């Protein structure tokens, strides 16, 4: 294994293979799809570099300076037809350390919801082709995505719109003019 491959594997370990603060060889084998020997070499290298310390015979803990902030950034899929407004809100969310995927096309957003695996979806209600109400309904009716929280962020202020969005599964309903940037 060359040095570059090893560094990539170490980053992969720190980003994806730490479970409850521990690293285990079996977890490394499974998550990284590597052999026992490769996993053991990786653990030995990380221990030699001071990145992990032994906890017991089967587990290692990650040293403080090598811990990820919150394992990974929280991901937000943001569906908005107004590009200028989308950029402003996305930038604000990125400042707060969220990873934001801005989309304008509803069909693309529905596909990306499954592949991107966002932690949260923010959608406008007034969208071209398919309304935000339909987006909420489709996402909440799909087994792979129904668990994802959805916030409707819209200009529609009528109470019946909020009730409809919540009935379809929206977790929150915010009026754009009332949300500080």
SVG drawing of the C-alpha trace seen along z (x, -y; Angstrom):
<svg xmlns="http://www.w3.org/2000/svg" viewBox="-57 -40 62 51">
<polyline fill="none" stroke="black" stroke-width="0.4" points="0.0,0.0 1.6,-3.3 1.6,-6.4 -1.1,-8.2 -3.5,-5.2 -2.7,-4.9 -3.5,-8.6 -6.8,-8.2 -7.7,-5.2 -6.8,-7.0 -9.1,-9.9 -11.8,-7.3 -11.4,-5.8 -11.7,-9.1 -14.7,-10.1 -16.6,-6.9 -15.4,-4.1 -15.3,-5.6 -18.3,-4.1 -19.2,-5.6 -15.6,-7.0 -13.9,-3.7 -12.2,-2.0 -12.3,1.8 -10.5,3.9 -13.8,5.7 -15.5,2.4 -12.5,1.3 -12.7,4.5 -16.4,4.1 -16.7,0.4 -13.5,0.0 -13.7,3.5 -10.2,4.4 -8.6,7.6 -7.8,8.3 -4.1,7.8 -4.7,4.4 -6.9,3.3 -4.3,4.3 -1.6,2.5 -3.7,-0.6 -4.4,-0.5 -0.7,0.1 0.2,-2.9 -2.4,-5.2 -1.2,-4.1 2.4,-4.7 1.4,-8.2 -0.4,-8.9 -3.7,-9.2 -5.3,-6.5 -4.6,-4.9 -5.5,-1.4 -8.6,-1.2 -8.7,2.6 -7.7,5.6 -10.1,5.0 -10.8,1.2 -8.8,-2.0 -9.9,-5.5 -9.2,-8.5 -7.0,-11.1 -8.7,-14.5 -6.7,-16.3 -7.8,-13.7 -11.6,-13.6 -13.9,-15.0 -16.1,-17.9 -19.4,-16.1 -18.2,-13.0 -19.4,-14.7 -21.2,-18.0 -24.9,-17.8 -26.3,-17.8 -29.1,-20.0 -30.9,-19.6 -32.3,-23.0 -34.9,-23.3 -35.6,-26.9 -36.5,-28.4 -35.1,-31.9 -31.4,-31.5 -30.4,-34.8 -32.3,-34.0 -31.0,-30.4 -27.4,-31.6 -28.0,-33.9 -29.7,-31.2 -27.2,-28.6 -24.3,-30.8 -25.8,-31.5 -26.2,-27.8 -22.7,-27.1 -21.4,-29.7 -23.1,-27.6 -21.1,-24.6 -23.8,-22.8 -23.1,-21.2 -25.8,-22.6 -26.8,-21.2 -28.9,-23.8 -31.2,-22.5 -33.8,-24.2 -35.2,-21.2 -37.7,-19.2 -37.2,-15.9 -33.4,-16.2 -34.1,-16.9 -36.3,-13.8 -33.5,-11.7 -30.8,-13.4 -32.8,-12.9 -32.1,-9.2 -28.5,-9.4 -27.3,-12.5 -29.0,-11.3 -29.6,-14.7 -30.2,-15.2 -32.7,-17.9 -34.7,-19.1 -35.7,-22.7 -38.2,-23.3 -40.1,-26.2 -43.8,-25.6 -44.0,-27.6 -41.9,-25.6 -42.0,-25.0 -43.5,-21.7 -44.3,-20.1 -45.4,-22.1 -43.5,-21.9 -46.6,-20.2 -46.1,-17.4 -42.4,-17.3 -43.3,-16.9 -45.9,-14.2 -43.5,-12.2 -40.6,-12.3 -42.7,-11.4 -44.4,-8.6 -41.1,-7.0 -39.7,-4.4 -36.0,-5.4 -36.7,-9.1 -39.8,-9.4 -37.5,-9.8 -35.9,-13.0 -37.2,-16.2 -38.6,-18.8 -39.0,-22.5 -41.2,-24.4 -39.7,-27.9 -42.1,-29.9 -43.8,-33.3 -47.3,-31.7 -48.6,-33.1 -52.2,-31.7 -52.8,-29.4 -54.4,-26.7 -51.1,-26.4 -49.2,-25.7 -51.9,-23.2 -51.6,-21.4 -47.8,-21.3 -47.9,-19.9 -50.6,-17.4 -48.4,-16.1 -45.5,-15.7 -43.6,-19.0 -41.9,-19.3 -41.9,-23.1 -43.4,-25.9 -41.5,-29.2 -42.4,-32.4 -39.4,-33.8 -40.0,-37.4 -40.0,-36.3 -36.8,-34.4 -33.7,-36.5 -30.7,-35.8"/>
</svg>
